[in-house]
């Protein structure tokens, strides 16, 4: 959505700084909006590239996450413990 469209929706009020008026949404956000429209139009799309997955987390993965949740430090710069 372009800045002028946003202003029109907001009754003409400025929502962003004037120096950002010509900027557009990030390409990944534009793609996400395009995919939402395609899905709303009835197209079958398996959208896996953005946001929350609609698939349940496998039981084994949940168990591994719980078991190793406390192991959250970065490795040394050489990649060795």
N, C-alpha and C positions, 0 to 999 in steps of 0.2 A: 504494500500500500504506500502510495506517495504521500509526502507531507501535506499537500493541499487537500487530499482526500481525508486525512486524519483531522485536519482543521475543520473541514465541512461537517464531519461527524460530531465534532465538539463545539458546534456553534461558532466557529471562527476563532476560538481561543487557541493561543499558541501552546502546544504541548512540549515542544523541543526548542532548543536554542536556535536562533536565526541562522547561525553559521552551519547548522546541520540540516537545513531545510532541503538540500538537494540529495541527501543521502537516502538510500533505499535499504530495505531489510536485507539481512545476510542471505546468501544464496541458499543455504540449507533450510532457512526458515521459509523462503519462497517455495522451495521444493516441497516442504511439508504441507504448506497451504494448497499447493497444486494437487498433491496426493489426496488430501481431505476432500477436495472438490470432485476428484475422479471417483472416490469411494461413494460420496453422496449421490453421484450420478448413476450409481449402480454397477460400476466396474469392479471386477474382482481383482484386488491388489493386495499382495502380501507385503505390507509395509514394515520392514524390520530395521530401518535405518535411523529412526528418530524416536526418542521418548521411551516410554515404558512398554515392555514387551507384554503382549496379551497371553503369553504362555506361562504355565506354572513352573516354578523352580523345581527341578528334580530332587527327590528325597535325598539321594546320595550327595548332591551338591549342598543342600541345606545342612546336612550333618557335617560335611567338611568345613563349611563356613563357620558353624558353631564351634567346632573343634579348634580351628586355627584363627579365630577372631582376634586373639591377643597378639598374634604374630604380625604386627603391622609396621615394623620399622624398615627403613630402606637398607639395602645392602651397602657395603663399602663401595667406593668408586671403582674398585677393581672387579666387583661382582662376586667377591668371596666373603664368606661369613667371618 
